[in-house]
């Protein structure tokens, strides 16, 4: 397990504390609609951190081509089994170099908020390296109250009660966040390190990687379309 990360519950747990079975069960929410509304129909997407295919599946169903990247072999087994001809690549995001470019790169799941600044920089450089000059990068950010409106819970469309229990400072602007996931027949927890970013800090991180915010796609600013700086 990666330092500062932990996961509990049935089945395989990835190095960042994600439970494979849990992410197979969770619903995609409105994320596929946000993505589909921001990019050309049928585009080829590079999905960084695809997990078990929670978002990959509905994107394939909408006619997109997807190259799906994850470091977990167990996660990628679930993705490879999806209909639609998805291509899978096993790699940590910050070390990816496919020597090809895509019209759309997707960095969801709040991955841009990783506690490790070097990893965040690597992820954003990978986004820039793999997007075409006229393409875009779609990034999911934490909402403005993600670390402060706690504890809180919601029920997803699949019936899972999702609780963000706590966000405890561990130094250098990083919080250790604990989440709980409860279905009627099984429960999981995940603890991970996350760094809150103001809009200014986020846009500065984009600029450092050769990207700039083009459009904030949601009212709360949690989804952003970024484009290469030319």
Number of C-alpha atoms within 10 A of each C-alpha: 11 10 9 14 18 20 22 16 17 13 11 17 21 20 15 19 20 25 25 21 19 22 15 15 14 20 15 18 13 9 18 18 13 15 21 17 11 15 18 13 12 14 15 18 25 25 24 26 23 26 28 29 26 20 20 25 19 16 21 20 13 15 14 20 20 25 19 25 23 22 19 23 16 17 26 23 14 16 24 17 11 15 10 17 12 18 14 19 18 15 17 15 23 17 12 20 12 10 7 9 19 21 18 26 28 21 22 19 16 16 20 26 20 19 20 15 13 10 18 20 18 17 23 24 20 20 34 24 21 22 22 18 15 12 19 27 28 25 24 20 24 21 15 15 10 15 21 10 12 13 14 13 14 12 13 13 11 12 14 20 16 19 18 21 17 18 22 13 15 12 8 9 11 18 20 19 21 20 19 18 20 16 16 8 5 12 15 20 20 20 22 21 22 23 23 21 17 13 12 9 11 17 16 15 19 23 15 13 21 18 22 22 20 13 14 15 18 10 7 12 15 16 23 22 22 23 24 22 14 8
